[in-house]
Amino acid sequence: MADGFLTSDTTDTTWIKPLDTGWKEVTYAAVDGLAVFEGCIILGTVAEAQAVKKFVDDNPGIKEEGVESFGTGIVGTQFRWKNNTIPFEIDPNLPNQQRVLDAIKHWQDNTPIKFVKRNSADPAHRDFVVFRPGSGCASSVGRRGGRQEIILGSACSTGNCIHEIGHTVGLWHEQSRKDRNQFVTVKLDAVVPNARHNFNQHIQDGIDLLAYDYGSIMHYPRNAFSANGEDTIIPKQAGVEIGQRKKLSAGDIASVKKLIKS
């Protein structure tokens, strides 16, 4: 799939709770035992997603109680990295490890986010990220607790790695903003049928207060999940580029600074 997106014919629903919003039911694709949302966001294992769905469905009042997290709850961006520092490991089987190091350097050069090699004996490194090989490019949103992974297929570039680290820091996809229809047109008829759910969810968090950023590295490309090579996302502003995988935009950097202060 283009841009390393993961999808499958097997889909289901679960619940997530983005920052500053209520619980939201979302659709995920089951890929290699993982619940994958919007093509590259790991919500957890399929078993975890099913457990969250059962818990919330069995306790409907929880959606009105302002509960922030529970158990293996899929809660997303409210989990910040302590001291803005991400302990990490690189799986020795991951090819082209330089792309990870280059992506880390880009983040450290441009944002307050720092990375340290994990020391398993250090209690401060209990929560950490492992960059490992796999199918496509994928990661979780925010600090989940314990070990979490950034998956990088052989075709995932340094730019893809920068994008996936963005999720790990706590960023959602730019075009998933609640106000996205003011800025782009989604052509669902051009989208692979089993991937159309990736365009259904509008996630809102505190950084939506910043201007919509066509140049964000977190934005889908024009032909995301295209069935026939046609554009699936059309910017309403003429002449703008979307879906770049080169560097953090000025808007991305501003969003991260706002995010870590929230």
C-alpha positions in Angstrom: 0.0 0.0 0.0 1.3 3.5 -0.8 3.2 5.4 1.9 3.5 2.2 3.9 -0.1 2.2 5.0 -1.5 -1.1 6.5 -5.0 -2.3 5.7 -6.9 -5.6 5.4 -10.4 -7.0 4.7 -10.8 -7.8 8.4 -12.2 -4.7 10.3 -13.9 -4.1 13.6 -14.7 -1.2 15.9 -13.4 -0.2 19.3 -13.4 3.0 21.5 -10.7 5.6 21.9 -10.6 8.8 23.9 -8.6 11.6 22.3 -7.4 14.5 24.5 -10.1 16.8 25.7 -12.9 14.9 24.0 -15.3 12.2 24.9 -15.1 8.6 23.9 -15.3 7.9 20.2 -16.1 4.7 18.4 -13.6 4.1 15.5 -13.0 1.4 12.9 -9.7 -0.4 12.7 -8.1 -3.0 10.4 -6.8 -6.2 11.9 -3.2 -6.6 10.5 -0.8 -9.2 11.9 -2.7 -9.3 15.2 -2.6 -5.5 15.6 -5.6 -3.1 15.5 -4.5 -0.5 13.0 -6.3 2.8 12.7 -6.0 5.2 9.7 -3.4 3.0 8.1 -0.5 3.5 10.4 -1.7 4.1 14.0 -1.5 1.1 16.3 -4.3 1.1 18.8 -3.0 -2.1 20.4 -3.4 -5.7 19.7 -6.7 -6.9 18.3 -7.4 -8.6 21.7 -6.8 -5.3 23.5 -9.1 -3.5 21.1 -11.8 -6.1 21.6 -11.4 -5.9 25.4 -11.8 -2.1 25.3 -14.9 -2.4 23.1 -16.5 -4.9 25.5 -15.7 -2.8 28.5 -17.1 0.4 27.1 -20.2 -1.3 25.5 -20.9 -3.1 28.8 -20.5 0.2 30.8 -22.2 2.9 28.7 -22.1 5.4 31.5 -18.3 5.6 31.2 -18.7 7.7 28.1 -20.3 10.4 30.2 -18.0 10.1 33.3 -14.9 11.8 31.9 -12.8 8.7 32.6 -9.3 9.3 31.3 -7.9 5.7 31.1 -8.3 2.2 32.4 -6.4 -1.0 32.1 -5.2 -1.4 28.5 -7.6 1.4 27.4 -6.9 3.0 24.1 -6.7 6.6 25.2 -4.1 8.2 22.9 -2.6 11.6 23.2 -3.0 12.4 26.9 -0.1 10.1 27.7 2.9 12.4 27.5 6.6 11.3 27.6 8.2 12.3 30.9 10.5 15.2 30.6 9.8 15.2 26.9 12.3 12.3 26.6 11.7 9.0 24.8 14.0 6.0 25.7 14.4 3.9 22.7 15.9 0.7 21.3 16.6 -0.4 17.7 15.9 -4.0 16.9 19.2 -5.5 15.6 17.3 -7.1 12.8 16.0 -3.7 11.5 17.7 -2.9 8.1 19.0 0.5 7.3 19.1 1.7 10.9 20.6 5.0 9.9 17.1 6.2 8.8 16.0 5.9 12.5 19.1 7.8 13.7 18.5 10.5 11.0 14.8 10.8 12.0 15.7 11.1 15.7 18.3 13.8 14.9 15.7 15.7 13.0 13.3 15.6 15.9 15.9 16.7 18.4 17.2 19.5 16.2 13.8 21.0 15.7 11.7 20.3 18.8 12.0 20.0 22.6 11.6 16.2 22.2 14.8 14.2 23.2 15.7 10.6 22.8 18.0 8.4 24.9 19.2 4.9 24.4 17.3 2.7 26.8 19.0 1.3 29.9 16.9 -1.6 31.1 18.3 -1.1 34.6 17.1 2.5 34.8 13.6 2.8 36.3 13.0 6.0 34.3 13.2 3.8 31.1 10.3 1.6 32.0 8.3 3.2 29.2 10.2 2.9 25.9 10.0 2.6 22.1 11.5 -0.2 20.0 12.0 0.4 16.3 11.5 -3.0 14.7 11.0 -4.4 11.2 7.6 -5.4 9.9 5.0 -4.7 7.2 4.5 -1.1 6.3 5.1 1.8 8.7 3.1 2.1 11.9 3.2 3.3 15.5 1.0 4.1 18.5 -0.2 7.6 19.5 1.4 8.9 22.7 3.1 7.1 25.6 1.2 3.9 26.2 3.3 2.5 29.1 5.9 -0.2 29.0 7.2 -1.4 25.6 5.7 0.1 22.5 6.8 -0.2 18.9 7.5 1.8 15.8 7.2 -0.6 12.9 9.3 0.1 9.8 9.1 -1.9 6.6 12.0 -2.0 4.2 10.3 0.8 2.0 9.8 3.1 5.0 12.0 6.2 4.5 13.6 8.6 7.0 10.6 10.8 6.4 8.2 8.0 7.1 10.1 7.4 10.4 9.8 11.1 11.2 6.0 10.7 10.6 5.7 7.7 12.9 7.7 9.3 15.6 5.1 12.1 15.4 2.4 9.7 16.4 4.6 8.4 19.2 5.0 11.9 20.5 1.2 12.3 20.4 0.2 13.7 17.0 -2.8 12.4 15.0 -3.1 12.7 11.3 -3.6 16.3 10.1 -6.5 15.4 7.8 -8.4 13.7 10.7 -9.1 17.1 12.3 -12.7 17.8 13.0 -12.6 20.8 10.7 -10.9 19.0 7.8 -13.8 19.3 5.3 -13.2 23.1 5.3 -9.8 22.5 3.8 -9.9 19.3 1.8 -12.3 17.2 -0.2 -12.2 13.5 0.2 -13.2 11.4 -2.9 -14.4 8.2 -1.3 -15.4 6.7 -4.7 -11.6 6.7 -5.5 -10.7 4.9 -2.3 -10.1 1.1 -2.0 -13.5 -0.1 -0.6 -12.0 -1.9 2.4 -10.0 1.2 3.3 -12.8 3.8 3.3 -13.2 3.7 7.0 -9.8 5.4 7.3 -11.5 8.6 6.2 -14.5 8.4 8.5 -13.1 9.5 11.8 -12.5 13.1 12.7 -10.3 13.2 15.8 -10.1 16.5 17.7 -7.5 17.4 20.4 -6.1 20.7 21.8 -3.8 21.4 18.9 -6.7 21.7 16.5 -6.7 25.3 17.7 -3.7 25.9 15.4 -4.2 26.6 11.7 -4.8 23.6 9.3 -1.4 22.7 8.0 -1.4 21.4 4.4 2.4 21.0 4.7 2.3 18.8 7.8 4.4 15.7 7.7 1.3 14.1 9.5 -1.0 14.7 6.5 -2.1 11.9 4.2 -0.8 12.2 0.6 -3.2 13.1 -2.3 -3.5 9.5 -3.4 -3.8 7.8 0.0 -5.6 4.4 -0.3 -6.4 5.1 -3.9 -8.1 2.3 -5.8 -7.0 3.5 -9.3 -4.2 6.0 -8.9 -6.5 9.0 -8.8 -6.3 11.5 -6.0 -8.4 10.7 -3.0 -7.8 14.0 -1.1 -8.1 17.3 -3.0 -6.9 20.5 -1.2 -9.4 23.3 -1.4 -6.5 25.8 -1.6 -4.9 25.8 -5.0 -1.2 25.0 -5.4 -0.5 23.5 -2.1 1.4 20.2 -1.5 0.0 17.6 0.9 1.6 14.4 2.2 5.2 15.4 2.2 7.6 13.1 4.0 10.7 15.2 4.1 10.6 17.2 7.4 8.5 18.6 10.2 6.7 21.7 9.0 6.6 24.9 11.0 3.1 23.9 12.0 4.2 20.5 13.2 6.8 22.1 15.4 4.4 24.6 16.8 1.9 21.8 17.4 4.4 19.7 19.4 5.4 22.7 21.5 1.7 23.3 22.3 1.1 19.6 22.9 3.8 19.2 25.5 2.5 22.2 27.4 -1.1 20.9 27.5 
